[in-house]
Amino acid sequence: QVQLVESGGGLVQVGSSLKLSCAVSGSAASGVSVAWYRQAPEKTREWLATISAARLPRYDQSVKSRVTISRDDAKNTVYLQIDNLSPDDTGTYYCRSVQTGDWGQGTQVTVSS
């Protein structure tokens, strides 16, 4: 089992950048791939990016130009940076352990114009 805790969300302005964090812990935490998802109000949860244990990133084409996923294994943390934020980026952001299927509780991002 893996525990994941997201942080870094908040109220931000259009055009700004935000870096979200996902702290990973637990007996199975070592070597897991971690994915980020976003759930906008009244919409289904959508996949944004995944980073493997070998630090290989994959991105959804819709956000690829504005999103960077990274990991710091010394801190057991995976990051998601989103640039040039728009109101469409508003939602709850979740991280997930790919191998175990565990989810974090989410962090809310609201982009204000």
Phi, psi and omega per residue, in radians:
Q1 nan 2.571 -3.127
V2 -2.228 2.410 3.036
Q3 -1.840 2.405 -3.122
L4 -2.297 2.355 3.134
V5 -2.297 2.029 3.115
E6 -1.517 2.644 3.046
S7 -2.730 2.958 3.070
G8 1.826 -0.069 3.124
G9 -1.313 3.073 3.119
G10 2.776 -2.907 3.113
L11 -1.674 2.126 -3.088
V12 -2.289 2.857 -3.109
Q13 -1.587 2.647 3.038
V14 -0.975 2.367 3.112
G15 1.571 -0.165 -3.126
S16 -1.488 3.118 3.118
S17 -2.077 2.758 -3.124
L18 -2.552 2.454 3.097
K19 -2.096 1.992 3.130
L20 -1.633 2.625 3.140
S21 -2.111 2.582 3.065
C22 -2.311 1.847 3.116
A23 -1.468 2.228 -3.046
V24 -1.985 2.305 3.123
S25 -2.573 2.974 3.128
G26 2.070 2.904 -3.038
S27 -1.128 -0.434 -3.108
A28 -1.850 0.226 -3.007
A29 -1.212 -0.545 -3.062
S30 -1.167 2.173 3.039
G31 1.463 0.169 3.133
V32 -1.449 2.603 2.929
S33 -1.442 2.531 -3.109
V34 -2.189 2.355 3.137
A35 -2.039 2.626 3.031
W36 -1.938 2.459 3.095
Y37 -2.294 2.774 3.059
R38 -2.267 2.410 3.024
Q39 -2.151 1.884 3.090
A40 -1.344 2.777 3.128
P41 -0.951 2.230 3.091
E42 1.110 0.408 3.103
K43 -2.213 2.863 3.112
T44 -1.343 2.750 3.133
R45 -1.213 2.348 -3.108
E46 -2.150 2.481 3.131
W47 -1.330 2.426 3.133
L48 -1.962 -0.855 -3.025
A49 -2.855 2.742 3.072
T50 -2.409 2.505 3.004
I51 -2.192 2.299 -3.119
S52 -1.438 2.993 3.073
A53 -1.076 -0.465 3.100
A54 -1.527 0.183 3.076
R55 1.220 0.427 3.078
L56 -1.543 2.116 -3.108
P57 -1.615 2.622 2.954
R58 -2.355 2.525 -3.061
Y59 -2.306 2.604 2.935
D60 -1.242 2.446 -3.060
Q61 -1.051 -0.528 -3.060
S62 -1.194 -0.365 -3.107
V63 -2.131 0.013 -2.984
K64 -0.964 -0.619 -3.066
S65 -1.350 -0.241 -3.030
R66 -2.107 -0.068 -3.006
V67 -2.105 2.440 3.053
T68 -2.293 2.158 3.069
I69 -1.818 2.436 -3.129
S70 -2.607 2.958 3.114
R71 -2.524 2.578 3.056
D72 -2.144 1.721 -3.051
D73 -1.199 -0.420 3.085
A74 -1.160 -0.505 3.124
K75 -1.806 0.022 -3.101
N76 0.897 0.782 -3.050
T77 -2.333 2.406 3.039
V78 -1.977 2.415 -3.071
Y79 -2.022 2.691 3.002
L80 -2.352 1.965 3.067
Q81 -1.734 2.307 3.121
I82 -2.131 2.161 -3.128
D83 -1.816 2.813 3.069
N84 0.861 0.979 -3.072
L85 -1.126 2.505 3.080
S86 -2.230 2.895 3.105
P87 -0.974 -0.458 3.104
D88 -1.168 -0.261 3.101
D89 -1.479 -0.084 3.102
T90 -1.086 2.349 3.123
G91 2.779 -3.060 3.076
T92 -1.736 2.266 -3.102
Y93 -1.819 2.265 -3.104
Y94 -2.125 2.573 2.942
C95 -1.973 2.730 -3.035
R96 -2.522 2.429 3.007
S97 -1.422 2.066 -3.050
V98 -1.134 -0.758 -3.043
Q99 -1.256 -0.615 -3.053
T100 -1.786 -0.311 -3.119
G101 1.400 0.100 -3.140
D102 -1.306 2.538 -3.141
W103 -2.035 2.673 2.926
G104 -1.478 3.141 -3.082
Q105 -1.510 -0.223 3.098
G106 1.663 2.722 3.040
T107 -2.345 2.363 -3.016
Q108 -1.527 2.322 3.040
V109 -2.120 2.223 3.081
T110 -2.170 2.151 -3.130
V111 -1.828 2.087 -3.060
S112 -1.875 2.429 3.068
S113 -1.679 nan nan
